[in-house]
Amino acid sequence: MSEQSPVPRYRTNLQGEMDSATLYRALAEAEASPQLKEVYARLAAVEDAHAEFWRKRLSALGASTRSGRPSWRMRVLAWAARRFGPEIVLPLVNSLERADFDKYDAQPEAVAAGLPGDERSHSRVIAAMARPPHGGLSGSALAQLEGRHRSAGGNALRAAVLGANDGLVSNLSLVMGVAGADFSEHTILVTGLAGLVAGACSMAMGEWLSVNSSREFYQQQIDTEASELSEFPAEEQQELALIYQAKGLSEQQAKLLSERIIGNRETALDTLAREELGINPEELGGSAWTAGATSFLLFAGGAIVPVLPFFALGGAAAIAASLALGAAAMFAIGAGTTLFTGRGVLFSGLRQLAIGIAAAGVTFGIGRLIGVSLAG
């Protein structure tokens, strides 16, 4: 094939459509709501049609249309959706859709077939579905999804990977720094465990404060909205009517709906919080204690890795084993980030490994200088 051959591009497009169809089918299988299950199934059907479009293009050029398998990234996401539910992967799917929504804009064949419009539509639908709270949508609500866009909240998978990475890199650097100063294995072990506990506690406290502050901020906004609802119900009704008009309802429909909602104060406050403030009163950022405990465990899980060899080994063997174990874990974490970055496994793993080893090398060098200085 010549350099200008479209075959590699067609195959890349085919793989992408196969991956998307696989993921949407997994989301449909895992979804409890019949309405949302149908939405995912329709999205999967569209992606299958796109895949068939690229297979025909490849066949027309006499190229192989080998079916292949979905990428490992999509297989992991599909497994997570089936195991933990669609909510755990929706923010990540939303990020991937937003990153790829314009992938066909510069491809004439795709433009002629209307594929860019389908991709944009999918991106908007997933963005709306990823917006908390995740639940059933009516047919009219689905029709209003087009054109709406709201960034998804924090991603649990991303937080887990980065939390473990913080513990791993910081404690590996600490252990190497103390090892560079030529302290005993016992001192290195105690220092590593102290770094694990101190870092995990710090991370847990920071996460607790962050979530608790968010809850207090959201609650203050809801209290302010409640006060305005009591003092200026007509103005709040007008605001709500304008919101529904912006979503696609006619002026008369929006007015009737807002009047009905404002008639019940509890329902009105809940609706205003969700529609005007973008806050789910039932969640308010989640549990601060759960967030703190999760952060503690994630950091500790990464921080224990470079300490483990010092329980069984000593001297240079323990240091080498700690560095090797830490390096393997850093490569695995870097590879794990490809779930939400889309970069190659080898590139992401080696990049993370280089950064982590560089940090450990710097602290080892500083520790060695300090150790020589103290010895002299």
Backbone torsions as a table, in degrees:
resi	resn	phi	psi	omega
1	MET	NA	143.1	177.9
2	SER	-78.3	168.2	-179.8
3	GLU	-63.7	-27.7	-177.9
4	GLN	-88.0	2.2	-179.5
5	SER	-62.0	135.6	179.1
6	PRO	-82.4	-3.1	-174.7
7	VAL	-56.2	-49.0	179.1
8	PRO	-58.4	-39.9	179.2
9	ARG	-65.4	-42.6	178.8
10	TYR	-61.1	-41.0	-179.7
11	ARG	-67.2	-38.3	176.1
12	THR	-62.0	-43.5	178.3
13	ASN	-62.8	-42.4	179.6
14	LEU	-61.1	-44.4	179.5
15	GLN	-62.0	-42.5	179.7
16	GLY	-62.3	-41.4	179.7
17	GLU	-69.0	-39.1	176.3
18	MET	-62.4	-42.0	178.9
19	ASP	-60.8	-47.0	-178.0
20	SER	-63.2	-43.0	179.8
21	ALA	-62.0	-41.1	178.4
22	THR	-61.2	-44.9	-178.4
23	LEU	-66.6	-43.9	-179.6
24	TYR	-64.8	-37.4	177.3
25	ARG	-64.4	-38.5	177.8
26	ALA	-64.7	-41.1	177.9
27	LEU	-63.4	-38.9	178.3
28	ALA	-64.2	-41.3	179.2
29	GLU	-64.8	-35.8	-175.3
30	ALA	-85.6	-17.5	-174.3
31	GLU	-76.8	131.4	-180.0
32	ALA	-83.9	-32.7	-178.1
33	SER	-73.4	123.7	178.6
34	PRO	-58.7	-36.3	-178.8
35	GLN	-66.2	-46.9	-179.8
36	LEU	-70.8	-34.0	176.1
37	LYS	-58.0	-41.5	179.9
38	GLU	-66.5	-37.9	178.7
39	VAL	-62.4	-47.8	179.5
40	TYR	-61.8	-40.2	179.7
41	ALA	-63.7	-38.9	178.2
42	ARG	-66.1	-40.8	178.2
43	LEU	-62.5	-42.1	179.0
44	ALA	-62.7	-39.2	-179.9
45	ALA	-64.3	-39.1	178.3
46	VAL	-65.3	-41.3	179.2
47	GLU	-66.2	-36.0	175.8
48	ASP	-62.5	-40.8	178.5
49	ALA	-64.1	-38.8	177.2
50	HIS	-63.9	-41.8	179.0
51	ALA	-61.1	-42.0	179.4
52	GLU	-64.1	-34.9	177.4
53	PHE	-58.8	-44.9	-178.3
54	TRP	-74.6	-29.9	175.2
55	ARG	-62.7	-42.4	179.2
56	LYS	-65.3	-37.8	176.8
57	ARG	-62.2	-43.6	179.4
58	LEU	-65.8	-41.9	179.5
59	SER	-62.5	-38.3	-179.7
60	ALA	-63.4	-25.4	178.6
61	LEU	-94.0	2.8	-179.3
62	GLY	75.4	16.8	-178.9
63	ALA	-92.2	155.9	178.6
64	SER	-65.5	141.6	176.6
65	THR	-114.9	40.7	-178.1
66	ARG	-49.8	133.1	-175.1
67	SER	-70.0	-41.5	179.1
68	GLY	65.6	-167.0	179.3
69	ARG	-122.8	157.2	172.9
70	PRO	-59.5	152.2	179.9
71	SER	-63.0	157.9	-179.9
72	TRP	-60.9	-33.0	179.6
73	ARG	-61.4	-45.4	-179.7
74	MET	-70.2	-33.1	177.5
75	ARG	-65.7	-38.9	177.5
76	VAL	-65.3	-45.3	179.9
77	LEU	-64.5	-40.4	178.4
78	ALA	-63.0	-41.6	177.6
79	TRP	-63.0	-44.5	-179.6
80	ALA	-62.6	-39.2	178.9
81	ALA	-63.6	-43.6	-179.6
82	ARG	-69.8	-34.7	-175.1
83	ARG	-81.8	-41.5	-173.2
84	PHE	-113.5	-8.9	-179.6
85	GLY	103.4	156.9	-177.5
86	PRO	-59.3	-31.3	-174.4
87	GLU	-59.1	-31.5	-175.3
88	ILE	-70.2	-27.0	-176.2
89	VAL	-110.1	-10.3	-176.4
90	LEU	-57.7	-45.0	178.7
91	PRO	-59.2	-37.4	179.2
92	LEU	-70.2	-41.4	176.1
93	VAL	-60.6	-39.5	178.1
94	ASN	-60.9	-43.4	179.2
95	SER	-64.0	-41.7	179.7
96	LEU	-66.0	-39.7	179.1
97	GLU	-65.5	-41.5	179.9
98	ARG	-66.1	-33.6	-179.7
99	ALA	-71.8	-27.3	-173.7
100	ASP	-108.5	3.2	-170.7
101	PHE	-64.5	-22.3	-179.2
102	ASP	-108.7	19.3	-173.8
103	LYS	-65.8	-22.7	-177.7
104	TYR	-99.3	-1.2	-174.1
105	ASP	-60.5	-32.6	-177.1
106	ALA	-100.2	12.6	-180.0
107	GLN	-110.0	105.9	-174.2
108	PRO	-55.9	-39.4	-178.5
109	GLU	-63.4	-41.4	-179.5
110	ALA	-68.1	-40.6	179.7
111	VAL	-61.9	-43.9	-179.3
112	ALA	-62.7	-30.2	-179.0
113	ALA	-90.0	-1.6	178.6
114	GLY	79.1	17.0	-178.5
115	LEU	-66.4	-37.4	-180.0
116	PRO	-58.9	-38.2	179.0
117	GLY	-63.4	-40.2	177.8
118	ASP	-62.5	-43.4	-178.6
119	GLU	-64.1	-40.4	178.0
120	ARG	-64.9	-40.8	178.0
121	SER	-61.2	-44.1	178.5
122	HIS	-60.9	-42.3	-178.9
123	SER	-61.1	-42.4	-179.2
124	ARG	-69.1	-40.0	179.5
125	VAL	-63.7	-46.8	-179.5
126	ILE	-65.0	-37.5	178.8
127	ALA	-60.7	-42.0	-179.7
128	ALA	-70.8	-37.6	-179.5
129	MET	-71.9	-28.7	179.8
130	ALA	-76.9	-15.9	-178.7
131	ARG	-71.6	124.8	179.2
132	PRO	-71.0	150.8	-2.3
133	PRO	-79.2	146.1	-179.6
134	HIS	-85.3	123.3	-178.6
135	GLY	-164.5	-171.1	-177.4
136	GLY	-68.8	148.8	178.5
137	LEU	-125.8	138.1	177.2
138	SER	-79.1	167.7	179.1
139	GLY	-59.8	-41.1	179.7
140	SER	-67.4	-35.1	178.1
141	ALA	-66.0	-39.4	178.6
142	LEU	-62.4	-37.3	179.5
143	ALA	-64.9	-29.2	-178.3
144	GLN	-84.1	-6.5	-178.6
145	LEU	-66.4	-31.9	-177.6
146	GLU	-59.8	127.0	177.7
147	GLY	93.4	-13.3	179.3
148	ARG	-89.0	145.8	-179.2
149	HIS	-150.6	124.8	176.7
150	ARG	-141.8	129.7	-178.0
151	SER	-63.8	143.2	179.4
152	ALA	-77.0	159.7	-179.5
153	GLY	-76.5	-165.2	-177.5
154	GLY	-60.8	148.6	-178.1
155	ASN	-103.6	123.6	-174.9
156	ALA	-65.5	-38.8	179.6
157	LEU	-64.3	-44.0	178.8
158	ARG	-61.8	-44.3	-178.8
159	ALA	-62.6	-38.9	-179.2
160	ALA	-65.4	-45.5	-179.8
161	VAL	-63.6	-47.7	-177.2
162	LEU	-70.0	-34.0	177.8
163	GLY	-63.9	-45.6	177.7
164	ALA	-65.4	-35.7	179.4
165	ASN	-65.0	-40.2	177.8
166	ASP	-58.0	-46.6	-179.2
167	GLY	-65.4	-41.6	-177.7
168	LEU	-64.4	-53.7	-174.4
169	VAL	-66.3	-44.0	-177.2
170	SER	-66.1	-41.9	-177.2
171	ASN	-78.3	-31.5	174.3
172	LEU	-63.3	-41.2	178.2
173	SER	-64.1	-40.9	178.8
174	LEU	-63.9	-46.7	-179.7
175	VAL	-62.1	-43.1	179.7
176	MET	-66.9	-35.5	178.2
177	GLY	-63.8	-44.3	178.6
178	VAL	-68.7	-38.3	177.5
179	ALA	-63.4	-37.7	178.8
180	GLY	-63.6	-30.4	178.1
181	ALA	-77.3	-1.1	174.5
182	ASP	68.6	38.1	174.6
183	PHE	-82.0	167.6	-178.5
184	SER	-70.6	162.3	179.0
185	GLU	-60.7	-37.1	179.0
186	HIS	-62.3	-43.2	179.4
187	THR	-64.8	-41.3	178.9
188	ILE	-63.3	-43.2	-179.5
189	LEU	-62.7	-47.3	179.8
190	VAL	-62.5	-42.3	179.6
191	THR	-63.2	-41.9	179.2
192	GLY	-63.7	-42.6	179.2
193	LEU	-67.5	-38.5	177.6
194	ALA	-64.7	-39.8	177.6
195	GLY	-64.6	-37.1	177.7
196	LEU	-62.3	-51.2	-177.4
197	VAL	-65.8	-45.1	-178.3
198	ALA	-63.8	-45.4	-179.6
199	GLY	-65.9	-42.7	-179.6
200	ALA	-65.1	-40.5	178.0
201	CYS	-65.1	-41.2	178.7
202	SER	-62.5	-45.1	178.9
203	MET	-63.7	-41.9	-179.7
204	ALA	-64.2	-44.0	179.6
205	MET	-64.6	-41.9	178.7
206	GLY	-62.6	-41.5	179.6
207	GLU	-68.2	-40.4	177.8
208	TRP	-60.2	-46.7	179.8
209	LEU	-63.8	-40.2	-178.7
210	SER	-62.5	-49.8	-178.3
211	VAL	-68.0	-40.9	-179.5
212	ASN	-64.8	-40.0	177.9
213	SER	-64.4	-39.7	177.7
214	SER	-62.8	-42.9	178.9
215	ARG	-60.9	-44.7	-179.7
216	GLU	-64.2	-38.8	178.5
217	PHE	-65.3	-46.0	179.4
218	TYR	-63.2	-41.5	179.9
219	GLN	-63.7	-38.0	177.8
220	GLN	-63.5	-38.7	178.2
221	GLN	-66.1	-39.7	178.9
222	ILE	-66.8	-40.5	178.2
223	ASP	-62.0	-40.3	177.8
224	THR	-63.9	-41.3	178.5
225	GLU	-64.7	-38.4	178.4
226	ALA	-64.0	-40.7	177.7
227	SER	-63.6	-43.4	179.1
228	GLU	-66.6	-34.7	177.9
229	LEU	-64.8	-36.9	179.1
230	SER	-72.6	-38.7	-175.0
231	GLU	-86.8	-34.8	-175.1
232	PHE	-132.2	63.8	-177.4
233	PRO	-62.0	-34.2	-178.9
234	ALA	-66.3	-41.7	179.3
235	GLU	-65.8	-40.1	178.8
236	GLU	-65.8	-37.7	177.5
237	GLN	-63.5	-39.9	179.1
238	GLN	-65.7	-40.4	177.9
239	GLU	-61.6	-43.5	-179.1
240	LEU	-64.8	-39.4	178.3
241	ALA	-62.7	-39.6	178.9
242	LEU	-66.1	-36.7	178.5
243	ILE	-62.2	-45.2	-179.2
244	TYR	-68.6	-32.7	175.0
245	GLN	-64.4	-40.6	179.4
246	ALA	-64.5	-23.9	179.3
247	LYS	-84.0	-7.1	175.7
248	GLY	120.9	-6.4	178.3
249	LEU	-76.1	153.9	175.6
250	SER	-71.4	164.4	-179.2
251	GLU	-58.6	-42.1	-178.8
252	GLN	-67.3	-44.0	178.7
253	GLN	-63.0	-42.5	179.5
254	ALA	-63.7	-39.2	-179.4
255	LYS	-66.7	-45.1	179.7
256	LEU	-63.8	-42.8	-179.6
257	LEU	-65.7	-43.3	-179.8
258	SER	-65.6	-37.3	177.9
259	GLU	-63.0	-42.4	-179.7
260	ARG	-65.0	-40.9	-178.4
261	ILE	-69.8	-44.4	-178.0
262	ILE	-64.9	-23.2	-179.7
263	GLY	-64.4	-21.6	177.3
264	ASN	-115.0	112.3	-171.4
265	ARG	-61.2	-41.8	-178.5
266	GLU	-64.8	-45.2	178.3
267	THR	-65.2	-38.9	-179.2
268	ALA	-62.8	-44.7	-178.9
269	LEU	-65.6	-42.3	178.6
270	ASP	-61.8	-43.4	-178.7
271	THR	-67.9	-43.1	179.8
272	LEU	-63.8	-39.0	179.5
273	ALA	-62.9	-41.4	-177.8
274	ARG	-75.2	-45.4	-172.6
275	GLU	-84.9	-38.5	-176.9
276	GLU	-90.9	-40.2	-176.8
277	LEU	-97.3	-17.3	-176.6
278	GLY	70.6	31.2	-177.0
279	ILE	-117.1	136.1	172.5
280	ASN	-92.8	107.7	-176.1
281	PRO	-60.8	-20.7	-178.3
282	GLU	-81.0	-14.5	-176.5
283	GLU	-114.9	-53.8	179.8
284	LEU	53.0	41.9	175.1
285	GLY	92.5	-1.2	178.5
286	GLY	86.9	-178.4	-177.9
287	SER	-80.7	126.9	178.3
288	ALA	-66.1	-36.1	-179.4
289	TRP	-69.6	-40.7	177.4
290	THR	-63.7	-43.1	178.9
291	ALA	-62.2	-42.4	179.8
292	GLY	-65.3	-44.3	180.0
293	ALA	-65.0	-41.4	178.9
294	THR	-62.5	-42.9	179.4
295	SER	-63.1	-40.3	178.4
296	PHE	-60.2	-48.3	-176.7
297	LEU	-67.3	-40.1	180.0
298	LEU	-64.2	-46.2	179.0
299	PHE	-63.0	-45.1	-178.8
300	ALA	-63.8	-37.6	178.7
301	GLY	-60.7	-38.7	176.6
302	GLY	-76.6	-36.6	-174.7
303	ALA	-72.5	-24.8	-177.4
304	ILE	-74.3	-22.8	-173.5
305	VAL	-56.8	-53.5	-177.6
306	PRO	-72.7	-9.5	-179.6
307	VAL	-89.0	-27.6	-172.7
308	LEU	-52.7	-44.4	-177.9
309	PRO	-60.0	-26.5	-175.8
310	PHE	-76.1	-8.4	173.2
311	PHE	-76.4	-24.6	-174.0
312	ALA	-121.6	-22.4	-175.0
313	LEU	-118.3	171.3	178.2
314	GLY	-142.6	166.7	175.1
315	GLY	63.9	-147.9	-177.2
316	ALA	-64.1	-29.2	-179.8
317	ALA	-64.1	-41.4	179.6
318	ALA	-66.3	-41.9	-179.5
319	ILE	-64.7	-44.7	-179.9
320	ALA	-63.7	-42.7	179.9
321	ALA	-65.6	-39.4	178.1
322	SER	-62.3	-44.1	-180.0
323	LEU	-65.8	-41.4	-179.3
324	ALA	-66.8	-44.0	180.0
325	LEU	-65.0	-42.2	177.6
326	GLY	-63.9	-39.5	179.6
327	ALA	-64.2	-43.1	178.9
328	ALA	-62.6	-41.6	179.6
329	ALA	-67.1	-38.1	179.2
330	MET	-66.0	-39.9	177.4
331	PHE	-63.2	-41.8	179.6
332	ALA	-63.6	-40.4	178.6
333	ILE	-66.5	-42.8	177.4
334	GLY	-60.1	-42.0	177.3
335	ALA	-64.2	-35.8	179.3
336	GLY	-65.1	-29.7	-179.8
337	THR	-67.1	-17.4	179.6
338	THR	-66.9	-14.7	175.5
339	LEU	-59.9	-35.1	-179.0
340	PHE	-118.0	2.1	175.1
341	THR	-105.9	-26.2	-178.8
342	GLY	79.9	0.6	179.3
343	ARG	-77.4	168.6	180.0
344	GLY	-67.2	149.2	-178.6
345	VAL	-62.5	-47.4	-177.9
346	LEU	-62.8	-44.8	-179.6
347	PHE	-62.2	-49.3	-177.3
348	SER	-66.3	-40.5	179.2
349	GLY	-64.9	-45.5	-179.8
350	LEU	-68.5	-34.8	177.7
351	ARG	-63.7	-45.7	178.9
352	GLN	-63.9	-39.7	179.2
353	LEU	-63.4	-43.1	-179.3
354	ALA	-63.3	-42.8	-179.6
355	ILE	-64.8	-45.4	-178.4
356	GLY	-66.0	-43.4	179.7
357	ILE	-66.1	-36.3	177.6
358	ALA	-62.9	-43.6	178.6
359	ALA	-62.9	-44.0	179.0
360	ALA	-65.1	-37.6	178.8
361	GLY	-64.5	-40.2	179.3
362	VAL	-63.9	-47.4	-178.8
363	THR	-68.1	-34.0	176.4
364	PHE	-63.1	-43.3	178.8
365	GLY	-62.9	-43.1	179.4
366	ILE	-65.4	-40.4	178.0
367	GLY	-62.5	-39.7	179.1
368	ARG	-64.0	-42.4	178.3
369	LEU	-62.0	-42.9	179.6
370	ILE	-65.5	-40.7	179.3
371	GLY	-63.4	-41.9	177.1
372	VAL	-64.0	-41.8	-178.9
373	SER	-63.1	-43.8	179.4
374	LEU	-67.3	-36.4	-179.5
375	ALA	-69.0	-31.9	-178.3
376	GLY	-78.7	NA	NA
